[in-house]
Amino acid sequence: MKKLIIRGVLVVLVLFVVAVGVSIYCLGSIVKKGVETVGPQITGTEIKLDSATLSLLSGSGKLKGLLVGNPEGFKAASAIKVGAVSLGVAPRSVFSDKVHVKEVRVESPEITFEGGLKGNNLSRLLDNV
C-alpha cells in the first residue's frame, strides 16, 4: 500500500513538472493568443501580433509585429504599428509590490493620427480603453 501511494505521488509530481515545462515552452504563444483575443475587446479595434517571446529566468520579453487597427469611421488601416517592443525586468521583482523595469525598447514605431468631424482616431482608442 505504501509503494502505491509513493508511486501515485511521483506520477503527480512528474505530471506537474511536465505541465510547468510545457507552459513555459508555450508561454510566447499564450501571450500572442491573449493579446489578439483580449486586446480587441479592450480597444474595440483589430489587434495583430506576429510573435511573442518571454524568458521567466532572465526577466525579458519581446513582442514583434504589433498592429493596432483604427476605430470604425477612420480610413487608415492602422492607428499604431510597432516593429518590436522589448522589455527587461528584474525577475525577482515580479513577485514584489514594485516591479523593477530595467529596459523598455520600442523599434520602428508608426503612429497614424487621423482627425475628423467626430474627433481623432487616437482619442477614440483611448476612450475605448
JOCOR-V57078 format. One record per residue. RES is the residue in three letters. SS is DSSP state (a for helix, b for strand, c for the rest). OMEGA is omega in whole degrees, 0 to 359 (* if undefined). BURIAL is I if it has 24 or more other C-alpha atoms within 12 Angstrom, else O. Layout:
# JOCOR-V57078
res:RES ss:SS omega:OMEGA burial:BURIAL
res:RES ss:SS omega:OMEGA burial:BURIAL
This chain:
# JOCOR-V57078
res:MET ss:c omega:180 burial:O
res:LYS ss:a omega:179 burial:O
res:LYS ss:a omega:180 burial:O
res:LEU ss:a omega:178 burial:O
res:ILE ss:a omega:179 burial:O
res:ILE ss:a omega:178 burial:O
res:ARG ss:a omega:178 burial:O
res:GLY ss:a omega:178 burial:O
res:VAL ss:a omega:178 burial:O
res:LEU ss:a omega:179 burial:O
res:VAL ss:a omega:179 burial:O
res:VAL ss:a omega:179 burial:O
res:LEU ss:a omega:179 burial:O
res:VAL ss:a omega:179 burial:O
res:LEU ss:a omega:178 burial:O
res:PHE ss:a omega:180 burial:O
res:VAL ss:a omega:178 burial:O
res:VAL ss:a omega:180 burial:O
res:ALA ss:a omega:178 burial:O
res:VAL ss:a omega:179 burial:O
res:GLY ss:a omega:179 burial:O
res:VAL ss:a omega:179 burial:O
res:SER ss:a omega:179 burial:O
res:ILE ss:a omega:180 burial:O
res:TYR ss:a omega:184 burial:O
res:CYS ss:c omega:186 burial:O
res:LEU ss:a omega:179 burial:O
res:GLY ss:a omega:180 burial:I
res:SER ss:a omega:176 burial:O
res:ILE ss:a omega:178 burial:O
res:VAL ss:a omega:179 burial:I
res:LYS ss:a omega:180 burial:I
res:LYS ss:a omega:179 burial:O
res:GLY ss:a omega:179 burial:O
res:VAL ss:a omega:183 burial:I
res:GLU ss:a omega:180 burial:I
res:THR ss:a omega:184 burial:O
res:VAL ss:a omega:181 burial:O
res:GLY ss:a omega:179 burial:I
res:PRO ss:a omega:178 burial:I
res:GLN ss:a omega:181 burial:O
res:ILE ss:a omega:186 burial:O
res:THR ss:a omega:185 burial:I
res:GLY ss:c omega:180 burial:O
res:THR ss:c omega:176 burial:I
res:GLU ss:c omega:174 burial:I
res:ILE ss:b omega:178 burial:I
res:LYS ss:b omega:178 burial:I
res:LEU ss:b omega:180 burial:I
res:ASP ss:b omega:181 burial:I
res:SER ss:b omega:176 burial:I
res:ALA ss:b omega:175 burial:I
res:THR ss:b omega:179 burial:I
res:LEU ss:b omega:174 burial:I
res:SER ss:b omega:181 burial:O
res:LEU ss:c omega:183 burial:I
res:LEU ss:c omega:182 burial:O
res:SER ss:c omega:181 burial:O
res:GLY ss:c omega:181 burial:I
res:SER ss:b omega:178 burial:I
res:GLY ss:b omega:180 burial:I
res:LYS ss:b omega:173 burial:I
res:LEU ss:b omega:180 burial:I
res:LYS ss:b omega:175 burial:I
res:GLY ss:b omega:180 burial:I
res:LEU ss:b omega:178 burial:I
res:LEU ss:b omega:175 burial:I
res:VAL ss:b omega:182 burial:I
res:GLY ss:b omega:177 burial:I
res:ASN ss:c omega:174 burial:I
res:PRO ss:c omega:179 burial:I
res:GLU ss:c omega:178 burial:I
res:GLY ss:c omega:178 burial:O
res:PHE ss:c omega:191 burial:I
res:LYS ss:c omega:184 burial:O
res:ALA ss:c omega:182 burial:O
res:ALA ss:c omega:183 burial:O
res:SER ss:b omega:174 burial:I
res:ALA ss:b omega:183 burial:I
res:ILE ss:b omega:171 burial:I
res:LYS ss:b omega:178 burial:I
res:VAL ss:b omega:178 burial:I
res:GLY ss:b omega:179 burial:I
res:ALA ss:b omega:173 burial:I
res:VAL ss:b omega:178 burial:I
res:SER ss:b omega:181 burial:I
res:LEU ss:b omega:176 burial:I
res:GLY ss:b omega:178 burial:I
res:VAL ss:b omega:173 burial:I
res:ALA ss:c omega:188 burial:O
res:PRO ss:a omega:182 burial:O
res:ARG ss:a omega:183 burial:O
res:SER ss:a omega:180 burial:O
res:VAL ss:a omega:182 burial:O
res:PHE ss:a omega:180 burial:O
res:SER ss:c omega:180 burial:O
res:ASP ss:c omega:181 burial:O
res:LYS ss:c omega:177 burial:O
res:VAL ss:c omega:180 burial:O
res:HIS ss:c omega:180 burial:O
res:VAL ss:b omega:181 burial:O
res:LYS ss:b omega:185 burial:O
res:GLU ss:b omega:169 burial:O
res:VAL ss:b omega:181 burial:O
res:ARG ss:b omega:178 burial:O
res:VAL ss:b omega:182 burial:O
res:GLU ss:b omega:175 burial:O
res:SER ss:b omega:178 burial:O
res:PRO ss:b omega:174 burial:O
res:GLU ss:b omega:179 burial:O
res:ILE ss:b omega:180 burial:O
res:THR ss:c omega:177 burial:I
res:PHE ss:c omega:182 burial:I
res:GLU ss:c omega:181 burial:I
res:GLY ss:b omega:178 burial:O
res:GLY ss:b omega:181 burial:O
res:LEU ss:c omega:182 burial:O
res:LYS ss:c omega:181 burial:O
res:GLY ss:b omega:181 burial:O
res:ASN ss:b omega:185 burial:O
res:ASN ss:a omega:183 burial:I
res:LEU ss:a omega:176 burial:I
res:SER ss:a omega:179 burial:O
res:ARG ss:a omega:176 burial:I
res:LEU ss:a omega:180 burial:I
res:LEU ss:a omega:177 burial:O
res:ASP ss:a omega:180 burial:O
res:ASN ss:a omega:182 burial:O
res:VAL ss:c omega:* burial:O
